[in-house]
Amino acid sequence: MQVLASADENPKAWRLRDALRDKAGLSEAQIDELLANTELLDLVELALGLEEAHGIEIADEDFLYNKRAQDFEGWPS
């Protein structure tokens, strides 16, 4: 008997803000402060740690910009 693959085997990538809230337990205010005051490479390392610890994938587009988070309305959402 062949079992069909579940749609959850390749779920949509998480957004960084959602992962910080749902997986790391940060409040929106804490996330806003973190994104405003953390260098991009440090955010990437944080995202990699969340991915590894929780078996998730965070969307790459959250890291495609070289500017600070506050320079992009709603980034990352």
C-alpha positions as a printed NumPy array, in Angstrom:
array([[ 0.   ,  0.   ,  0.   ],
       [ 1.404,  3.365, -1.012],
       [ 0.942,  6.303,  1.33 ],
       [ 0.475,  9.715, -0.225],
       [ 2.73 , 12.485,  0.993],
       [ 1.174, 15.007,  3.31 ],
       [ 1.067, 18.641,  2.229],
       [ 2.765, 19.43 ,  5.538],
       [ 5.989, 17.717,  4.433],
       [ 6.948, 20.83 ,  2.487],
       [ 5.214, 23.633,  4.365],
       [ 5.375, 27.273,  3.381],
       [ 8.425, 29.008,  4.789],
       [ 7.938, 30.933,  8.008],
       [ 8.358, 34.692,  8.107],
       [11.005, 35.844, 10.581],
       [ 8.558, 37.936, 12.621],
       [ 6.162, 34.98 , 12.964],
       [ 8.969, 32.632, 14.009],
       [10.238, 35.095, 16.612],
       [ 6.729, 35.435, 18.037],
       [ 5.524, 31.816, 17.819],
       [ 8.75 , 29.849, 18.299],
       [10.931, 32.186, 20.407],
       [ 8.03 , 33.594, 22.431],
       [ 8.858, 37.27 , 21.871],
       [ 6.256, 40.016, 22.08 ],
       [ 5.646, 42.388, 19.159],
       [ 7.447, 45.155, 21.071],
       [10.459, 42.884, 21.68 ],
       [10.507, 41.885, 18.009],
       [10.34 , 45.52 , 16.879],
       [13.259, 46.399, 19.164],
       [15.271, 43.381, 18.029],
       [14.758, 44.141, 14.33 ],
       [15.572, 47.811, 14.788],
       [18.769, 47.23 , 16.759],
       [20.298, 44.037, 15.344],
       [22.707, 43.764, 12.438],
       [21.551, 41.734,  9.453],
       [24.148, 38.968,  9.891],
       [23.108, 38.532, 13.507],
       [19.475, 38.208, 12.403],
       [20.501, 35.554,  9.888],
       [22.306, 33.606, 12.624],
       [19.245, 33.906, 14.85 ],
       [17.007, 32.654, 12.036],
       [19.328, 29.708, 11.381],
       [19.18 , 28.802, 15.062],
       [15.366, 28.958, 15.05 ],
       [15.261, 26.8  , 11.922],
       [17.534, 24.182, 13.457],
       [15.877, 24.157, 16.876],
       [12.31 , 23.95 , 15.569],
       [12.679, 22.148, 12.248],
       [11.278, 25.063, 10.263],
       [12.402, 27.122,  7.284],
       [12.393, 30.918,  7.398],
       [11.72 , 32.751,  4.139],
       [14.905, 33.942,  2.442],
       [13.28 , 37.174,  1.283],
       [13.409, 38.439,  4.866],
       [17.186, 38.76 ,  4.413],
       [17.535, 40.072,  0.858],
       [17.8  , 43.721,  1.832],
       [20.971, 45.475,  2.951],
       [19.119, 48.246,  4.771],
       [17.885, 48.196,  8.329],
       [14.458, 46.76 ,  9.099],
       [12.871, 50.145,  9.793],
       [13.685, 51.257,  6.223],
       [11.085, 48.838,  4.848],
       [ 7.452, 49.273,  5.759],
       [ 6.281, 46.109,  7.434],
       [ 9.621, 44.282,  6.996],
       [ 9.78 , 41.478,  7.823],
       [ 6.104, 40.668,  8.078]])
